[in-house]
C-alpha cells in the first residue's frame, strides 16, 4: 500500500513541480502569481475550519466501526456526512463570494487596486474547490477504509493535471482567470475518478440530513482539536501572505513556490506512509491491541525519518540548484531563483517535522 501511495504521490509531485514550472515560466514571481496564490488563502482556511479539512482522518475510524455493523449502516453515515457538508459548505462558499472584496482587503492589504481585483475574481471561483475537496475527502475515507488504495491515490494526480490543462488551454483564451477554472476542473476530476470504484464495491448514497446523527457528532468531536490546530496554522500562513503583500511584487509567489518545493518529500514519504499505515493503526486501536499499535507507529516514525532527514539536508545544501532545475525557465530569472532558494533553505528545516506530523496526527 505504501508503494502504491508513494508511487502515486511521486507522480503527483512531479506534476506539481511541472505545474509550478509552467506557472513560473509564464508569469514569473510577479503580480499575477501573487494574486493567484493569495486567492487560495480564504478557501484553504474555510476548507480547514469547516470539518473535512481536518476531519478526514476522523471519518475513516468511525466509518470502519459502522462498517462492522453492515454496509448499509456505514453508507447511511457517509451519506449523512456528505449531505451536511455539502449544504453548509455551499452556503459558506456563497457568502465568501459575496464578501470577497472585503475579505481579500484583509488577506492582501498591500495589493494595489488592479492586483486586488484580480485576487477577488480568482477567489470567487476557487472557493468552490473547497466544496469539491471536502466531498472528495469523505469519499476517499470510504475507499481507504476498504483498502482501495489505487483509486484513493489518483485524485491528487488528476487535480494537478486539471491545473496544468488550465495553464495550457484556458489561460491563452481567458487570461489569468483560466487558472481558476483549471483548479475547478481538477477539483471535479478528483470526485469523478472515485465514483466508479465506490459503485463497484456496493456503496450507495442514501439521501438524508441529520445533524444529531451520533457518527457525525463523534467525527466533529474527535476532529475539533485538529481543526483548531490546522486553523491556526492556516491563519498564520494567511498572515504571512498579508505581510508579504506589502513587499516587492512577487513576494507572495516566492514564499509559495519555496513551500511547494519543501512539501515534495513531505508528500512522498510523510503523507504516503501515514495514509498506508492508518487502517492498521485504526484496526489495532479498535481491537485494543496496544502493543501492535505502538509497534506500527514506531516503525512508521523510523521509516519517515530515514527519508526526511537526508532530504532536509539536501535542500539546505543544494537549494539554489534545486530551484533552478525545477523552476528556472521563461521569465523566472536568476533574481527569482535566488529569492526562492533563500526561503527554501530556511523552510527545509521543517521537512522533518512536517513529514512526521501526518503520522502523529493519525495516531492520535
PEFENRA-V895235 format. One line per field, one symbol per residue. phi: phi as a letter, one per 20 degrees, with the letter a starting at -180 (. if undefined). burial: # if it has 9 or more other ideal C-beta (glycine too) atoms within 8 Angstrom, else .. A space follows every 10 residues. Layout:
phi->???
burial->???
This chain:
phi->.fffffffff ffffffffgf fffffedmeb fffgfffffe ffgffffffe mfgdegfeff gfffffffep ffffffffff ffffffffff ffffffffeg gffffefcfe ffffffffff ffffefgfff ffffffffff fffffemeff fgefgfffff ffffffffde gfedmgffff ffffffffff fffefgffff enfcfdgabc fdfgffffgf ffegffgfff ffffffffff fffffeefgn fffgffffff ffefffffdf fgffffeggf ffffffemef ffffffffff fffffgefff fgfgfffdgf ffffffdfal efefffgfff ffffgefgfe gfffffggff ffff
burial->.#.####### ###.###### ########## ########## ########## ########## #######... ..######## ########## .##..##..# ..###.###. #...##.### ########## ########## #####..##. ########## ########## #....##### ########## #.###.##.. ..#....... ..#.###### .##..##.## #.###.##.# ##.##....# ########## ########## #########. ######.... .##..##.## #.###.###. ##.###..## .###.###.. ##...##### #####.##.. ##.######. ##..
